[in-house]
Amino acid sequence: MFQRLKGSIDRVIAEEQARQKTVNDQADPVRRSASVSRSNSGASSARRPRPKKQGQEALRNDDGAADTDPAVFEAAFIIDDDEPSRATTPRPPTDEKAPQNGEASEKGEEGLGNTKDPEKNGHDEGKSEADKPAPPPKPTATSELPPEVRARLRKLEKLEATYPELLRSYRIAHSRATSIEPFERALRENTPLTSIKDPDALIEYLQQLNLKGDMVMDEFKRVSAEKDEIKKKYDAADKEIAELKEKVASLEANKTEGDSTVAGQLPTEQVEQKPKELPEAKDDEAEKGTSEDFFSYDNELPQLQAEVETKNGEIERLKVEVDTLKTELATAKENSAGLVENLEKATRELNETRDDASRKESLETQVNARDTEIKTLTERIEKAESQLEDLQAQLETEKAATATAIREKEERIAETSALHTQMESGLTKVTEAKAALDTRIIDLTTEIKTLRQAKLENEQKIEELTRQLQTAPPTPSTTAPSESLEPPATPVDSPLIADLQAEIASLKSDVTTKDEQIERLSKQRKTEEDLREEIETLRENLVDIGDDHVQAKDKIKGLEAEKKQLQERIAELEKELDSSSSSAKGNEKLQGEFDSLKVEFEDLKTKSSTLQSDLGAAQQLAQTRYKDLTELREVLQKAQPELKSLRQEAATLKSTKEELTTKTAELRAMEKREKELKTEVSRAQRLATDREAEIKTLREKLTAETNAKLTLENEKRVAGRDLRKVENEKIELSAKEEKATRELQKLQDEMTRLRPRVKDLEAECSKLRKDAEISKEEAELKSSQYTNAQNLLGSMRDQTHELTIQLKESQSQAESLEEEITECRKLLNERTREAETMRRLLSEADERANSKMREWQDRIEEAEKERDRFEHEMLSTSRRTNRQLEELKTQLRDLERDKKTLTEVKDELEHKEREWRRRREELEAVEAKADEEVNAMRETVNGLRATLDASEQQVRDAEKTRNDLRKSLDDYRLRYDKIAKELKVAQAKAAATGIRSPAGRSSTDSQRSGGASSIVGGGGQAGGVDAVYLKTVLLQFLEQKDNKLRAQLVPVLGKLLKFDKSDEQKWLTAVQQIGSR
């Protein structure tokens, strides 16, 4: 919390500094110069941790679960526009190495102020170059910061880099979740499914729908076929009734006709209405009558009268029977379909009555066996209920324990994910630093190329000058005009040589500086190699995380396979239950037992409903875990292109390394050339000295000749007498003069020729001097840039050294934490997956049992309705059968003929009975299998209990480690508070010293005071910033709802308002009273 307050206060101070900077820029536009200020590393390090916003606190609920609303997520990671990012700026060197570097480090800090802290450059632009030698007071409190605190302060800045990617991935996940919810709602409303996670269940549901459709179609076809058959039978019965009506009408019309016609009609009526034996007897009588008519007609008259009377009685009886048949036909027309069914049932019942004797014995044995089975099942159910109660109690206890453990583990996972994001942001920072180093290397290589080109140009110029010196003509030895022309040539040559020597010396110095640059670049390569090694370690960490995810996926696949197997078992059990329900319909005694089992099942259903609620919570946890896995997969997918870019950068670095090796080889060749040029320059110097010696000898000869001429003139005066000799000598001298004049003319021509060359050489010398001056200025600029680069490199080396130390420490800590977390994750994942699988299986079993119970209830209701209908129909049919028994006795002979068809039906029924018995045996085998599976489930439950006990022990160990980590965190916080207090004291001292010293720089006071950027008005501005600081602290104190955070703010207010211990105690008591209210 203190870090948040500190960050918010520093942010307000930065805003005030920006405002004051704009005011100073408008007031002093002329006094701005290229002066650069050193940044206070301790203050900057104190300002680095970005304040966590209220959105971040809103990300977590009271239970530690993540909020799904993306607005909260955006509010948590909104980057302030007022606070400039420090992602690309290099950090200043530590104060521990400042005395070792000496003056070079101070110059490096002054030269690199623009890159170190862009917020503070505006405070030092108004200062003149005369204020440069006055160094600012160095901070002393930063050296006391431990490396872990620095590492954490740096890690806080790295959250900004991964924010847009995390926000984008979170929005994608949230959109997916929101699109899944209505689909799942529709599934819940229209199907027995609850979520999308079970595609196999959906496939099974669709297959069941298809099977139901097929079964309905089959039933429809069967019913339609039966309907067609019944219609055919009904049409046949109508035809027979119509024929009977016609026959009855013909009989009534032919009553008054002769006996032969009556005798002919009676057999036809008897054939249609009576059994076939009676018509046969009547045919015999008719035959007898006909046979007797041939013998005696008178004797047969009484017999014929008696027969007529009997026939008349039979006719009356037949009329009565016809009337009854008409009524029965009318009723048959109304209930033809019902009668057909009743006839079939009657036949079945007759067959069943015949087989009742055998069946009763088998049923008694079956009932006894079922009684024993029911007793065993009741005992097992009671045991299962007791075990379920025990399991429920254990599940409740384990739920509470696992809920607490899961919350703690989720918090740890969140912390590790934060560390992971920090490591990824560290990777991005390293890559950015690497890119900056690559750009610097490219700049340095370009500078080296330019320097090499300048060096080559200088060498070419030196070679041209040496060639010109070598091609210079020898001076004349005799004539006098040469005396006037040769003396000015020597001063022209001597300054050229001096300039060349100075240029050679400058080039040598440049070469030495370039050698130093090359050595520093080679050191930079070493630092780059260290960074590459760190990148490789981070890649290995990412690969390990990916392996963990792959293992988790494999485990999920295995669990899904187990789930499929369990679903298949459940389907088999459902089929067995369906077959058992179909077999239970035929037995009335078993229905009572089934009702008792139904009551027990309803009790189990009430118990399973409680388990379903628990399993729903488990499913929600599984959904959150699945979302976390998807987010981690997306993070890995995002990290892969970064790894590819890092590999490409490593390849580019390798190519640059090879280029640098080639360049170093070229530099070595150039050094060899330099040595050769030095030897050539020494040779040229020797030649120049030889030429100077020759010139001296020629001058001496000229002086000797002038003396000789004087002596000759004296001799001429003396030898005037000897004119002849003198004339001869004059002739000789005239010849010599002519030769001398020719030589003088030649010398003059050569001088005229050499003058433009000399002018060209002078112009070239002037150009060379100008170029040398330009090159010197450029060399000075490059040397200054090189010194700046050196200072930068030194600071970067120090930073990389610190980073390597911190990385090693953080890696060791992270490795230990990751090992613990991976172990805890594995254990938690195993336990949660096992619990989730058990809960899912229980929920699915309960849901299927509920659906089956509903189906069974529907079937039972339908069966009861059918039974009632059958009973009603049986009552009606029994009444009708009682009425029709007398008629059926007459039709028994017809039924005996139909016995054959009924025997076939009987065979079919026996076949069905055998199938039913076979199914019963299969059901018994299935029940045995179910018992075995129950025993196996009990064993698995015991194993799960043991594993849960082990997991509880591991959770306790993890809690112990967590408490240890909390203690270490509290220690670190206390250290940090102490360091912050010392920092504030040091900053107050630095502010006081900055106000007193007029030439002091305002870079150190800009961290807290914000008003001492200009020399003129430093005091008033500092007071204004202190008021703003007080306002921000008081606002935060009033805005805080947590009393602990308010209590932490009390010492800050005490330091600002200079409280005593009694005042601080009063404030603390007041805060506690506010909390108690």
N, C-alpha and C positions, 0 to 999 in steps of 0.2 A: 504494500500500500504506500509505503514511504517513497518507493521508486515512482509510483504513479503520480503522487503529489509533486515530487521533484521534477518529473518530466513535464507536468502541466505548468508548473511555475516557470521552468526554463522556456517553455513554448511562449508564454506570455512575455517573458523577457526578450526573446528573439523578435517578437512582433514590435515591442517598444524600440529595440535596437534598429529594426528596419525603418521605423518611422523617423527616428533621429538621424539615421543615415541619409534619408531623403532630404531632411531639413538641412543637414550639413552640406550635402551636395549642391543644394540650391544656394546656400550662403557662400560657399567657398569653391566656385568652379575653377578659379585660376590656380589655386594652391595645390590642386591635385597633381601628383607625380607618380613615378613608377616605384615608389618605396613600398616595401612589403613587410608585413608584421608577422611575427611568430605567434602561433596559436598555443594557448595553454592546454597541454595534453590532458592534464588532470581534469580541468573543467569540461573539456570536450568529451572526455570519457564519461564524466558524470552526466553530461547532457545526452549521451547516445541512447540510453534506453527509452524507447517511445512509450508514451503513456497508454495504458490499456483503456479503451473506451467503455462506456456503459453498455454498448451493444455486445461487447465480449462477455460481460457478466450476465447479460440476458441470454446468451447462447446456451447456458446450462440451466436446467430446472433445478428444483430442490433435490430431486433424486439423481441428478447427474446425467439425465438423458438429454440428447441434443434436440433442439427445437427444429421443426421442419419448415418454418416460415423463412423464405429467403430474405425478407426485409430485415429481420433480426441479424441474419448473417452479414448483410451489407452494412448495417449500422455498426457491427462489430469490427469491420475491417476497412472503414472509410479512412482514406489517407488525407490528412489535413493539407490544404493548399498553402497555408501560411508557413508551414515548417518545411524548409528545403530538405531534400533527400541527400543523405551522405553516402549513397551506395557507391558512387564512382570516385569520390575523392580519397586519396591515400591518407593514412593516419600519420600523425607526427611521430618522430622517434621518441623513445622513452628517456626519462631523465637519468636513468642509471648509467646509460652509455654516453650521455652528453659530455661529462668531463674527459672521457677517453678520446672522443673525437676532437675535442679542443675547438680551435677557431674555425676549422673546416665545417664542423657541425653547426656552429652559429651562422656561418655564411650560408650553409645549405638551408637552414631554417628561414633565414631572411629571404633567400632566393625562391623558396617554395611556399611562401605564405599564401600566394594566390590559389594554389592547388589544394592546400591543406584545409582551409576553412573559408569557404566562400562567403559565409555570413559576416566575417570580421574584416574583410579587405576594405570595405568602405570606410571603416573607422580610421585607417592608416593612410588613405589616399590624400588626405588634406595635409599631411606632414611633408616638409621639405627634405631635400637630400642631406641637409646639414644635421638633421636629427638621427641619421642612420647609425652612427657609432654607438649611441646610447642603447645598450641592450636592456630589454625588459627584465624585471625580476622573475627568476625561474620558480615554478611551483615546486613545493616540497612535499605536498600531501599525496601526489600521485604515485610516488615511489612506494608508498605503504599499501597501495591496493594489491590484493592477491591476484594471481593470474586467473583464478576461477571466476572472480567477480568481473574482471575485464572480459573474459570469454562470454559470460552471460550478458553483459552490457552490449557486446558486439552482436550476439545472437538475436537480441531484441530488434535490431535494425533490419535483420534479414527476413522478417515476416512480410515486409512490403513487397518483395519481389514475387512471392508465390501467391499473393492475394488475387490477382485477376484470374489466374488459372483455377484456383480453388473456387472462386465465385462462379465461374463458368461451369465447372463440373458440378457444383452444388445445384445450380439452376437446372442443369440437365437432369440430375437425379430427382430434384423436386418435381419437375414437369412430368417425369416418368411416373413418380409415385402418385401425383394427382390424376394422371390419366388412367392409372391402374385401379384407383378406388371406385369410380362408377362401374367399371367392368366387373369388379369383384362384387359390388352391390347387386348388379343384375344377376350374377351367378348365384348369390345367396337367395335372391327372391324367386328365381325361376328354377334352380337346380339344387340338389343336396350338397353341392360343392361350396367351399368357403373362400378359397383363394386360388391364384393362378399357379401356385407352387407345385401342384400335383397334376401334371399333364396326363399321367397314367390314369388317375381317377376320372378325368374328363373323358379320356378315350373309353374307359370302361362304361361310363354313363351313356355315351353315344352308342356304344355297342349294345348296351341293355335296351336303349330306345329302339335300335334297329331290330333286336331280337323280339321286343314286344310287338313291333309292327308286323314282323314276320309271323309271330304267333297269332296275332289278331287276324291276319290274312288267311292263315291256315284254318283258324276257327271259322272264319266267314265262309271259306270254301266248303268246309265240312258241313256247316249248318245249311248252306245253300244246297249241297248235295242231298242232305237228309230231307230238306224241305221239298226238293224235287221228287224224292222217293215217296214221301208222304202224299204229295199231290197225285202222283201216279196211283197209289193205293186208293186214295179218296175217289179219283175218277173211276177206277175199277169198281169200287163199292157202289158208286152212283149208277154205273151201268147195270150192275147186278140188280140193284133195287128197281131200276126202270124195267128190266126184264121181268122181275117178279111181279111188278104192278101190272104189266101187260098180260102176264099169265093169269093173274087173279081176275082181271077184267074179262079175259076170254072164258075163264071158268064160270064166272057169274052169267055171262051171256049164253053159255051152252048148258045151263042147268036142265032146261026142258027137252033137250035132245035125247036121242036114244042111249041105251045102256052101253052100246059099243063106243060111242063118243066119250061117255063118262068114264068107261073103263080105259079108253085110250088117253084121256086127259089126266086121270088119277095117277098113273105111273109117272107122268112127266112132273106133276106137282110133288109127288112123293120123292122123286129124284132130286128136286131142287130143295125141299124143305126138310126131309127126313134122312136118316142114314141110308146107305145103299143096300143094306140087307133087307129092309122092308119092301122096296120096290122089286127086289128079286123074288120074294115070296109072292107078291101080287102078280108078278108076271107068270109065276108058276100056276097060280089060281086061274088067271085068264086063259093060260094055255089049256088047263084042265077043262075050263068052261067051253072053250072052242072045240076041244076034243070030244066033250060030252054032247055038244050040239049036233055033231055028226051022227051020234047014235040015237039020243032020245030028247025031244024038245018038250014034251009034256011033263016028264018027270023033273025036269030042271026048273020049271016055273016057280015053285015055292023057294027053291034054293036061290033063284035069281031075285025074287022079291026080298028074301032075307038079306041077300048081298046088297040090294039097292038100299034097304033100310040102314044097313051098316055103313054103306057108302055115304048116305045122306048124313048120318051122324059124323062120319069122318069129315065130310064137307063142311058141316057146321063148325066142327073143331078146327078145321083148317082156316075157316073164316076168322074165328077167334084168334088163331095164331097169326093170321095176316094182319089183323088189326093191331095186335101187340107188336108185330114186326114193323108196322108203319110207325107206331109211336117210338119204337126203338130206333128206327131209321132216322126219325126226326131228331131224337136225342143224339144219335150217332153223327148226324150232319153237324149238330152244334158242337159236339165234343169229339170230333174225329181224331184230331191231333192228340188230345188228352187221352183218348181211349187207346190209341196206338202206343203211347208211352206207358199207359197203365197195363196194357197187354204185355209189353216187354218186361215191365217190372213184375207183373204177375208170373210170367214165365221164369224170370230170375228168382223170384221168391219161391216158386215151386221147386226149382232146382236147389235153391238154398235150403228149403225145408227137407228135401231129400238128403242133402249133405249136412243137415244140422247135427245129426248124431255124431258124425266124425269131426265136425268142426267144433262142437262143444267141448269135446275132449281136448282138441288142440288148443282151443281158446282158453280152457282152464289152465292148461300147462303154460300157455303164453302169459296169462294173467298172473299166475304165480311167479313166473320169471320176471315179469314187469314189476310186480310188487317188490321183489327182492332188489331189482335194479333201482326202483324209485326210492327204496330205503337207503341204498348205498348212495344214490344221487343226492338225497336230502342231507345225509351225513356229510358228503363232500361239499354241498352248498353251504352248510353251516360252517364247516372248516374254512371254505373260501371266504365267507362273510367275515369270520373272525380275522382271517389273514388280511382281507381288504381293509378292515378297521385298523389293524396294526399298520398296514401300509399307508393308509390315509394319515394316521398320526405321524408316522415317519416322514411321509411326504410333506406334511405341513411344517414339521421341524426343519426338514432339509430345504424346503422352499425358503423359509426365513433365512437359514444360513447361506444358501446359495444366492439369495437376493442380495444380502449384504456383501457377500464375496464378489458377486458380479458387479455391484456398484463400485466396490473398491478397484476391481480389475479394470472396469471401464475407465475409471479415473486414471489409473496407471497407463492404460492404452492411450488415453487422450494425451497424457504427458509424453509418452513415447512418440506419438504421432507429431506432437509439437516439436520434440527433439528431432524427429525425422525431417520435418519441414525446415527446421533450423539448419540441419546438415545440408539439405538441398539448397537452401539460400546461401549457405557457406560455399557450396559448389559453384553457385552462380557468381558469388563474389570472387571466388578464385579464378573463374573463367574470365570475369571482367578485368581482374588484375592482370591476368595472362594476356588478354587482348591489349590492355594498356602497355604492358611490357613489349608485346610484339610491335605495336606502333612505335614505341620508343626505339626498339632495335632497328626498325626500318628507317626511322629518322637518323639514327646514328650511322647506319650503313650508308645512307645517302650523303651524310656529312663526310664520312671516310672517303667515299668516292670523289666528292668535290675536292677534298684535301689532296687526294692522289692526283687528280687532274691538275690542281694548282702546282703540286710538286713536279709533275711531268713538264708542265709549262716552264717552271723555274729551271728545271734541268736543261730544257731545250734552249732557254735564254742563255744559261751559263755556257752551253756548248757553242752557241753562236758567238758569244763574247770572246771565248777562247780562240775560236777560229779567226775572228777579226783581229785579235791581238797577234796571232801567228802570221796572218797575212800582211801585217803592217810592214812597209818598206824600210831598208836600212838608210841611215842619214848620211849625207855627203861628208867628205873628209877634208876638202880643200877650200871651197869657195867661201867668200865672205857673206853673200846674201843668205846662205843657210844659217848664219848666226842669228839673223833676225827672225827666221821662220821656225827654227827648231825649238827654242826655249818655250813658246806657248804650248807646244804639243805635250810636254811632260806634265804640266798641271792638269791637262784634260784626262790623261791616262791614269794618273794616280787617284783622283776621286772615284773614277769608274771602278778601279780595283777595290777601293775601300768599300764602295757601295755593294759590289759583288760579294765581298767577304762578309759584310753585314747581313746581306740577304741569305748567304750560305749559313751563317750562324742562326738567323731566324728560322730557316728551313730545318736546321738540325733540332732547334728547340721544338718546332712543330712536330718533327718526327718523334722526338721523345714524348711529347704530350700525346701523340696518337698511339704510341706504344702503351702508354699508361691507360689510355682509353680502351685499347684492345684487351689489356689485362682486366680492367673493370668489367668489360663486356663478358669476358670468360667467367668472371665471378658471378655475373648475372645469370649466365647459363646454369651454373651450379644451383642457384636459387630456383631457377625454372625447373630444373630436374627434381629438386625437392618438392616443388609444387605438383609436378607430374606424379611423383610417388604418392602424394596425398590424394590426388584425384583417383589414382588407381585403387588406393585403399577404400575411398568412398564408393567407387564402382563395385568393389568386392562386397561391401556392405549391402549395396542395392541388390547385387546378385543373390546374397544370402536371404534377403527379404523376399525376393522373387521365388527362391526355392521353398521358403516357408509357405508362401501362397500356393505353390504347386502341390506341396504335401497336403495342405488343407483341402484343395480341390479333389485330390485322390481320396482323401477320407470321406468327403461329401459323396463322391461317386460310390464308394463302398457302402455307405449308409443308405444311399438310394437303392442299390441292388438288394440290400437286406430288406428295405421297405417293400420292394416289389415281391420278394419271396413271402413276406408276411401278408401282403395283400392277396397273393395267390392262395395262401393257406386259409385266409379269412373267406375268400370266395368259395373254396372247397367246403369249408364249414357251413357257409350259407346254403350251398346246394344241398348238403347233408341235412341241414335244418329244414329246407323246403321239402325234401323227400320224407323226412320224419313227420312234418306237419300234414303232408298228403296221406301218409299211412295212419296218422292219428285221427283223421276224420271218420274213418270207418268204424272205429271202436268207441262206444259210448262211455265205457268205463274209463278208458284212457283220457277222455275229455275232462272228466273231473280232476284227474291227476294233472292234466295240462293246465287246468284253471289254477290249481295250487302252485304249479311251477310259474304260471303267469304272474300270480301275486308276488312270488319271490323275485321274479324278474323285474317287476315294477319297483320293488324295493331296491334291487341292484341298479335300476335305472335312475332312481332318485340319488343313489350314491354316486353313480357315474356322472350325473349332471354337475355335481360339485367338482369332480375331476375335470370335466369339460371346461369349466370356467378357468381352472388352473392351467389347463392346456392352451386355452385361448391366450392367456398372458404369455405362456411360453412361445406360442406362435408369433406374438408381437415382438418378443425378444429376438426370435429368429429372423423376423423381417428387418429389425434394426441391424442385426449382425450381417445380414445379406447386403443391406445398404452400405454398411461400413466396408465390406469386402469389395463391393462395386467401386466405391470411392478410392480404395487402395489400388484396385486394378487400374482405374483411370489415372491415378498419380503415377503408377509404374509406366503406363503407356505414355504419359507426358515426360517422364524421366528418360525414356529410351531415346527420343530425338535429341535431348540434351546430351546424353552419352555419345550419340553419333556425332554431334557437333564437337564434343570434347575429343573424340577420336580423330576427327578431321583436323582439329587444332593441334593435336599431338603430331599428326602426320606433317602439318605445315611447320611445326616446330622442328621436327626431324629434318625437313628440307632446309629450313633456315640454319639449322646446325651444320648441315653439310655445306651450305653456302658460306657459313662463317669459317668452316675449316678450309674451304678453297680460298676464301679471302685472307685467312691467316697465312696460307702458303704463298699467296700473291704478295702479302706484306713482307714475308721473309725474302722473297725474290727482290722486292723493292729495296729492302735493307741491303741486300747484296749489291744491288745497283748503286745504292747510296754510297756504299763503301768504295765501289769502283769509281764513282764520280768524285769522291773525296780524294782518291789517289790521282785522278785526272786533274782535279783542282790543284793538288800539291805540285803536280808536274807543270801545270800552267804557271803556278807561282814561281817555280824554279826557272822556267823559261823567261818569265818577266824579270826576275832578278838578273839572269844572264844578259837579257837585252839591256837592262839598265847599266850593267858593267860595260858592255860594248859601247853604249852611248857615252859613258864616262871616258873610255879610252879614245873614242873619236874626238871628244871635246879636247882632251889633252893634246891629241895630234894637231887639232886646229890651233890651239894656243902656241904649240911649237912652230907651226908653219907661219903664224903671224910674227913670231919672234925672228924667224928666219928671213921673212920679208923685210923686216926692219934692218936686220943686219945687211941684207942685200942692198937696200937703199943707201945705207952708209957706205957700203962698198962701191955703189954706183957713184956717189959723190967723190969718194976717194979715188975710184977708178975712172974718173972723168977723162983722165988723161988717156987712159987706154980705151979710146972710143971704138977703135976697130973691134977690140975684144968685146966691148960692150954692144956694138952693133950686131956683131955675130950672136952675142948673147941675147940681144933684142930680137933678132930674127927667131932665135930659139924660143924666147919668151913669147913672141907674137904667136908662134905656132902653139905654144902651151896655152896662151890666152884664148886662142881660137878653140882649142880643145876644152878649156875651162868654160868658155861661153856656151859651147855646145852642151857641156854637162849641166851648166846652170839652166839653160833652156829646158833640157830634159827634166831637171829637178823641178823647175817652175811648172812644166806641163804635168809632171806627176803630182805636184802640190795642188794644182787646179783640179786635177782628177780626184785627189784625196779629200779636198775640201767638202764637196757634197757628201762624200762618204762619212767624213767626220761630222758634218751636220746631221746626216741620217743617224749616225751613232749617238750624237748628243740627243737628238729627238727620242731615239730608242731608250737612251739612258733616262731621259726625263719621264718617258712613258713607264719604264721599268720602276723608276722611283715612285711615280704615282701608283702603279700597280702594287708596288711593295707597301706603300702607305695604306692602300685599300686592303691589301691582303693582311697587313698588320692589324688594321681596324677589324677586318673580318675575323682574323685570328683571335683578337681580343674579345670580340663578341662571342666567337665560338668557345674561347676559353672560359668566358663567363658562363655561357650556356653549359659548357662541359662541367664547370664547377657546380652549377645548379644541378645538372644531371647526376654528378657524383654525390652531391648531398641527398638528392632524391634516392639514388641507389643505396646510399648508406642508410637512409631512413627506411627504405623498403626492405633492406637486408635485416635491419633491426626488427621491423614489423614481421617479416617472414620468420625470423628466429623466434620471436614471441609467439607467432602463430603456430609454428611447429611445436614449440613447447606446450602451448595451450591445446593444440590438436592432439598431441600425444596424451596429455592428461585427460582431455575430454574423451579421446578414443578409448583409453583404458577404462574411464568411468562408464562411457557409453557401452563398451563391450561387456563390462560386468552387469550393468543394468539391463542391457539387451539379452544377455544370457538368462538373467533372472526372469525378465519379462517373457522371453520365449518359452522358458520352462512353465511359467505361470499360465501363459497363453495356451500352450499345448494341453496342460492339465485342465484348464477351464474349458477349452474347446472340446476336449474329450468328454468331460463331465456334462457340459451343456448339450453336446450332440447326443450323448446317451440319454440324457433326461428328455431332450426334445423328441428323440425317436420313440422313447417309451410313451411320452405324452401324446405324440401324434398317433401311435398305434392304439393307445387307449381311446383317444378321441374318435379315430376312425372306426374302431370296434364299437364304441358307444353309438356313433351316428348310424353305422350299419345295423346295429342291433335295434336302434330306434326305428329305422326304416323297415327292418324286418318285422318288428313288433307291430308297426302300423299295418304292414301288409298282412301279417297274421291276424290282427284284429279284424281287418276288412274281410279277410277270407273266412274267419270264424263267424263274423256277422252274416256274410253271404251264406255260409254253410248252415247257420241257424235258421236264416230265412228259408233256405231251400228245405231244411229239415221240417220247419213248420208247414211249408207248402206241401212237402211230401206227406206229412202226417195228415194234413187236411185232405189231400187227395186220396191218401190211403183209407181214411175214414169213409170218404165218399165212395171210393172204389170197393171197400169192404162191404158197405151197405149194398152197393150195386152187385157185388159178387155174391152176397147172400141171396139177393133176389135172383141172380142169374145162375145160382148153383143147380137149381132144378133144370134150367135150360142147358147148362153145361154138361149135366149128366147125359142128356140126350146127344150132346155134341162130343162126348168123350171119344167116340169111335173116330170122329173126324180129327180130334186132337191126337189120337194115337198115330194116325197117319202123319200128322205134323211132328210126331215125336222124333223122327229122324232129323228134321231141321233143328229141333230143340236140342238133340244130342250133340249136333255140331256146335250149336251155341254153347252147350255145356262144356265141350272140349275147349272152346275158346276161353270160356270163363275159367276153366281149370288151368289153362295156360297163363291167363292173367293172374290167377291165384299163385301159381308157381313164381311168376315174376314178382308178385307182391312179397312172397316169402324170401325170395332172393334179395329184394330190396331191403327187407327187414334185417337179413343177415349183414348186408352191406352197412346198414345203419348201425348195427351193433359193432361192426368192425370200426366204423367211423367214430363211434362213441369211445371205443378203446383207444383209438388214435388221439382223440381229444383229451382223454385222461392223461395219456403220455405227454402230450403237448403242455397240458396244465402243469405236470410235474417238471417239465423242462423250463417252463416259465417261472416256476417257483425257484428252481436252481438259478436261473438268470437274475431273479430278484435278489436272491441271497448274494450273488456275485456283485450286483449293483450296490447292495448295501455295503459290502466290503470296500468296493472302489470309492463309494461316497465317504466312508470313514477315512480312507487314505487321503481323499481330496480335502476333507476337513482339516486333517493334520497338516497337509501342505498349505492350505489357506492360512492356518494359524502361523506356520513358519513365515509365510509371506507377510502377514500382519506384523510379525516381529521385525522383519527386515524393513517394513514400511515405517514402523515406529523409530527404528534406528535412523532411517533416512530423514524423518521429520526432526529428530534431535539434531542431526548434522545441519539441516536446513535452518533450524532456529539459531544454531551457533553462527552459521554464515550470515544470517540476518543481523544478529547482534554485532558481528564484526563490521558488517556494512554500515549499520547505524553509527558505530564509533568512527568509521572512516568518513562518513558523511559529515558528522559533527566536526571532525578535524578539518575537513575540506572547507566547511563554512567558516571556521575560525581563520584558516589560511586565506580564504577569499576576502574576509573582512580586513585582515591585515594588508593584503595586496591592494584592496580598495583604498585603505588609509594611506599607504605608501604612494599609490598612484595620484591621489589628490595633492599630497605634499610636494612631490617632485614635478616641476613644470615640464621637463624634457622627457618624462616617462611616457611610455607608450600605453595606449588604452586597450591593447589586445587582451591583457589578463583581466582587466576590470569589466570587459564586455560580457563575461559569462554571467555575472550576477547584477552588476550595477547598471550596465547598459547606457550610461550617460556620460562617460569619460572618454568618448571617441575623439572629441576635439579638445585642443589645449585650452581654449578660451573659457568655455563654460562647462567645466567638468563637474563642479560641486553641486550646482543646482539640479543638473540632470540626474545625478546619483540619488539625490533625495526624492525626486519624482518617481524613479524606478523602485525605490524602497517602498514607497506608498502603494504602487501598483502590486508589488510583491505581497505586501500585507493584505491588500484587497483580495487577491486571488486565494491566499491561504485561508483568510476568514470565510470567503465564499465556499471553499471546499469543506471547511470545518462545519459550516451550517448545512451544506448539502448532504453530507454523509449521514446515513441512517444507522450504520453499524457503530456501536459505542467503542469497540476495540480500535477501529480506524480513527475515531475522534480522539481517543486516548493517545494514539500514536502521533496525532497532529499537535497535541498540547506542548511537547518539548520544542517543536518548531516555532510555535507562537511564543514560547518562553524565550527562545534565543532572539527572536526578532524584537519582542517587547521588553526583553531583559527582566524576566521573572526571577524571583527567588524560589527556593525549594518550597516554602510555605505557599507561595502563589500557585506553583504547579500542583501542589496537593489539593488546594482549593478548587482549581479547575478540574482535576481528576474526580473529586467528590461530586462536583456539579454534573459532570458527564455521567457518572454512575446514577445520580438521582434522576437525570433525564431518561436513562435507560430503564430504570425501575418504573417510571410513569408509563 
